[in-house]
Amino acid sequence: MTEIHFIVEEAPEGGFIARAVGADIVTEADDLSFLHAQVRDAVHCHFDEGQRPGIIRLHITREEVLAA
């Protein structure tokens, strides 16, 4: 695996939740800079040394509701 993708959403209680696509990895953080560190740590824990992806790609989604 050369790269791994995460879908990042804003958590209802604040902060962010990142879920990996195709792997059982979920992590959360209060802000994006801490989320970067959490995602890296989760990937390092999940994969063995020679099998870690070289790239972590985050797809950040944001939902907004506007009054019509």
N, CA and C atoms as an extended XYZ file, in Angstrom:
204
Properties=species:S:1:pos:R:3:atomname:S:1:resname:S:1:resid:I:1 pbc="F F F"
N         0.856       -1.176        0.000 N   MET     1
C         0.000        0.000        0.000 CA  MET     1
C         0.903        1.241        0.000 C   MET     1
N         0.699        2.108       -0.971 N   THR     2
C         1.534        3.311       -1.049 CA  THR     2
C         0.911        4.503       -0.343 C   THR     2
N        -0.408        4.514       -0.246 N   GLU     3
C        -1.062        5.600        0.482 CA  GLU     3
C        -2.348        5.114        1.121 C   GLU     3
N        -2.780        5.847        2.141 N   ILE     4
C        -4.019        5.533        2.837 CA  ILE     4
C        -4.862        6.806        2.882 C   ILE     4
N        -6.163        6.638        2.721 N   HIS     5
C        -7.096        7.764        2.709 CA  HIS     5
C        -7.934        7.765        3.986 C   HIS     5
N        -8.164        8.971        4.513 N   PHE     6
C        -9.035        9.161        5.665 CA  PHE     6
C       -10.127       10.153        5.296 C   PHE     6
N       -11.338        9.865        5.725 N   ILE     7
C       -12.444       10.810        5.640 CA  ILE     7
C       -12.510       11.518        6.991 C   ILE     7
N       -12.413       12.832        6.985 N   VAL     8
C       -12.404       13.623        8.218 CA  VAL     8
C       -13.696       14.434        8.271 C   VAL     8
N       -14.390       14.329        9.397 N   GLU     9
C       -15.631       15.070        9.607 CA  GLU     9
C       -15.546       15.844       10.918 C   GLU     9
N       -16.280       16.919       10.995 N   GLU    10
C       -16.383       17.642       12.256 CA  GLU    10
C       -17.260       16.823       13.203 C   GLU    10
N       -16.795       16.642       14.424 N   ALA    11
C       -17.560       15.898       15.421 CA  ALA    11
C       -18.676       16.782       15.975 C   ALA    11
N       -19.842       16.224       16.281 N   PRO    12
C       -20.963       17.026       16.806 CA  PRO    12
C       -20.617       17.756       18.103 C   PRO    12
N       -19.768       17.154       18.930 N   GLU    13
C       -19.400       17.775       20.197 CA  GLU    13
C       -18.179       18.681       20.068 C   GLU    13
N       -17.683       18.847       18.855 N   GLY    14
C       -16.504       19.672       18.597 CA  GLY    14
C       -15.316       18.806       18.245 C   GLY    14
N       -14.366       19.371       17.544 N   GLY    15
C       -13.200       18.613       17.123 CA  GLY    15
C       -13.453       17.888       15.819 C   GLY    15
N       -12.626       16.888       15.550 N   PHE    16
C       -12.681       16.172       14.280 CA  PHE    16
C       -12.540       14.673       14.507 C   PHE    16
N       -13.163       13.892       13.620 N   ILE    17
C       -13.052       12.438       13.615 CA  ILE    17
C       -12.528       12.026       12.243 C   ILE    17
N       -11.498       11.172       12.237 N   ALA    18
C       -10.924       10.676       10.985 CA  ALA    18
C       -11.117        9.167       10.921 C   ALA    18
N       -11.684        8.701        9.795 N   ARG    19
C       -11.908        7.268        9.577 CA  ARG    19
C       -11.186        6.856        8.307 C   ARG    19
N       -10.376        5.812        8.405 N   ALA    20
C        -9.636        5.324        7.245 CA  ALA    20
C       -10.572        4.603        6.284 C   ALA    20
N       -10.281        4.708        5.006 N   VAL    21
C       -11.014        3.983        3.971 CA  VAL    21
C       -10.235        2.702        3.689 C   VAL    21
N       -10.866        1.561        3.898 N   GLY    22
C       -10.227        0.286        3.611 CA  GLY    22
C        -9.380       -0.284        4.732 C   GLY    22
N        -9.367        0.374        5.880 N   ALA    23
C        -8.645       -0.132        7.048 CA  ALA    23
C        -9.454        0.230        8.290 C   ALA    23
N        -9.322       -0.556        9.332 N   ASP    24
C       -10.071       -0.316       10.566 CA  ASP    24
C        -9.304        0.635       11.475 C   ASP    24
N        -9.236        1.902       11.051 N   ILE    25
C        -8.544        2.925       11.837 CA  ILE    25
C        -9.491        4.105       12.020 C   ILE    25
N        -9.700        4.504       13.264 N   VAL    26
C       -10.509        5.677       13.595 CA  VAL    26
C        -9.761        6.443       14.677 C   VAL    26
N        -9.671        7.749       14.528 N   THR    27
C        -9.045        8.577       15.554 CA  THR    27
C        -9.742        9.928       15.594 C   THR    27
N        -9.510       10.674       16.655 N   GLU    28
C       -10.158       11.979       16.797 CA  GLU    28
C        -9.221       12.953       17.481 C   GLU    28
N        -9.516       14.233       17.329 N   ALA    29
C        -8.706       15.288       17.938 CA  ALA    29
C        -9.521       16.565       18.020 C   ALA    29
N        -9.057       17.490       18.858 N   ASP    30
C        -9.748       18.759       19.051 CA  ASP    30
C        -9.513       19.761       17.927 C   ASP    30
N        -8.353       19.676       17.271 N   ASP    31
C        -8.065       20.598       16.164 CA  ASP    31
C        -7.290       19.857       15.076 C   ASP    31
N        -7.160       20.498       13.909 N   LEU    32
C        -6.553       19.829       12.767 CA  LEU    32
C        -5.074       19.522       12.964 C   LEU    32
N        -4.341       20.392       13.624 N   SER    33
C        -2.917       20.109       13.808 CA  SER    33
C        -2.712       18.884       14.709 C   SER    33
N        -3.519       18.754       15.750 N   PHE    34
C        -3.435       17.575       16.603 CA  PHE    34
C        -3.956       16.345       15.872 C   PHE    34
N        -4.945       16.525       15.000 N   LEU    35
C        -5.463       15.406       14.222 CA  LEU    35
C        -4.372       14.837       13.315 C   LEU    35
N        -3.560       15.689       12.714 N   HIS    36
C        -2.447       15.218       11.880 CA  HIS    36
C        -1.551       14.274       12.678 C   HIS    36
N        -1.209       14.671       13.896 N   ALA    37
C        -0.360       13.837       14.746 CA  ALA    37
C        -1.062       12.536       15.126 C   ALA    37
N        -2.351       12.612       15.437 N   GLN    38
C        -3.116       11.429       15.820 CA  GLN    38
C        -3.219       10.431       14.663 C   GLN    38
N        -3.448       10.941       13.450 N   VAL    39
C        -3.561       10.070       12.278 CA  VAL    39
C        -2.220        9.384       12.012 C   VAL    39
N        -1.130       10.143       12.062 N   ARG    40
C         0.198        9.534       11.859 CA  ARG    40
C         0.456        8.436       12.890 C   ARG    40
N         0.151        8.725       14.148 N   ASP    41
C         0.362        7.747       15.208 CA  ASP    41
C        -0.494        6.504       14.989 C   ASP    41
N        -1.751        6.687       14.600 N   ALA    42
C        -2.645        5.550       14.357 CA  ALA    42
C        -2.147        4.683       13.208 C   ALA    42
N        -1.652        5.312       12.146 N   VAL    43
C        -1.125        4.558       11.002 CA  VAL    43
C         0.127        3.785       11.420 C   VAL    43
N         0.995        4.415       12.189 N   HIS    44
C         2.209        3.736       12.652 CA  HIS    44
C         1.879        2.549       13.550 C   HIS    44
N         0.833        2.668       14.362 N   CYS    45
C         0.431        1.564       15.240 CA  CYS    45
C        -0.251        0.439       14.467 C   CYS    45
N        -0.981        0.775       13.421 N   HIS    46
C        -1.784       -0.202       12.695 CA  HIS    46
C        -0.950       -1.071       11.750 C   HIS    46
N         0.052       -0.483       11.116 N   PHE    47
C         0.836       -1.199       10.111 CA  PHE    47
C         2.216       -1.571       10.651 C   PHE    47
N         2.733       -2.706       10.204 N   ASP    48
C         4.097       -3.105       10.539 CA  ASP    48
C         5.087       -2.247        9.773 C   ASP    48
N         6.331       -2.274       10.201 N   GLU    49
C         7.378       -1.395        9.681 CA  GLU    49
C         7.482       -1.398        8.151 C   GLU    49
N         7.559       -2.482        7.496 N   GLY    50
C         7.739       -2.509        6.047 CA  GLY    50
C         6.467       -2.348        5.244 C   GLY    50
N         5.314       -2.291        5.906 N   GLN    51
C         4.037       -2.258        5.198 CA  GLN    51
C         3.276       -0.952        5.350 C   GLN    51
N         3.862        0.032        6.012 N   ARG    52
C         3.188        1.317        6.199 CA  ARG    52
C         3.103        2.080        4.885 C   ARG    52
N         1.980        2.748        4.649 N   PRO    53
C         1.885        3.591        3.455 CA  PRO    53
C         2.805        4.808        3.592 C   PRO    53
N         3.307        5.282        2.455 N   GLY    54
C         4.190        6.437        2.460 CA  GLY    54
C         3.454        7.761        2.505 C   GLY    54
N         2.176        7.746        2.132 N   ILE    55
C         1.372        8.973        2.078 CA  ILE    55
C         0.073        8.754        2.831 C   ILE    55
N        -0.292        9.742        3.637 N   ILE    56
C        -1.598        9.765        4.306 CA  ILE    56
C        -2.386       10.912        3.687 C   ILE    56
N        -3.519       10.580        3.097 N   ARG    57
C        -4.344       11.599        2.436 CA  ARG    57
C        -5.607       11.823        3.257 C   ARG    57
N        -5.872       13.080        3.627 N   LEU    58
C        -7.057       13.438        4.402 CA  LEU    58
C        -8.066       14.137        3.494 C   LEU    58
N        -9.279       13.633        3.502 N   HIS    59
C       -10.382       14.277        2.781 CA  HIS    59
C       -11.283       14.883        3.855 C   HIS    59
N       -11.222       16.204        3.981 N   ILE    60
C       -11.933       16.892        5.063 CA  ILE    60
C       -13.282       17.383        4.543 C   ILE    60
N       -14.357       16.909        5.179 N   THR    61
C       -15.702       17.329        4.795 CA  THR    61
C       -16.258       18.250        5.865 C   THR    61
N       -17.069       19.150        5.424 N   ARG    62
C       -17.668       20.115        6.350 CA  ARG    62
C       -19.113       20.339        5.920 C   ARG    62
N       -20.002       20.274        6.864 N   GLU    63
C       -21.411       20.486        6.572 CA  GLU    63
C       -21.854       21.826        7.128 C   GLU    63
N       -22.536       22.586        6.309 N   GLU    64
C       -23.103       23.854        6.744 CA  GLU    64
C       -24.572       23.883        6.374 C   GLU    64
N       -25.379       24.442        7.233 N   VAL    65
C       -26.805       24.591        6.981 CA  VAL    65
C       -27.113       26.076        6.914 C   VAL    65
N       -27.767       26.488        5.833 N   LEU    66
C       -28.138       27.883        5.640 CA  LEU    66
C       -29.652       28.006        5.593 C   LEU    66
N       -30.159       29.073        6.141 N   ALA    67
C       -31.593       29.335        6.027 CA  ALA    67
C       -31.900       29.793        4.611 C   ALA    67
N       -32.973       29.297        4.066 N   ALA    68
C       -33.379       29.686        2.722 CA  ALA    68
C       -34.116       30.972        2.836 C   ALA    68
